[in-house]
């Protein structure tokens, strides 16, 4: 069995793809990974802060704003306390 050119290129890409940067979590932080739709819902929730009876936790809006997306696993990464 031989790989087609596209299959060979895919294997080369998979090996060459950079690994995600190691997370630098503080002592009381944990890594939370969200699907794109979950991140969208979280952004809407944070955007409604002025209309909610109970506001989101302090610092959540900043964490949502600075979240990074790992395109390899298609997840948003947040470091939450």
Buried (B, 14 or more C-beta within 10 A) or exposed (E): EEEEEEEEEEEEEEEEEEEEEEEEEEEEBEEBEBEEEEBEEBBEBBEEEEEEEEEBEEEBBEBBEEBEEEEEEEBBBBBBE
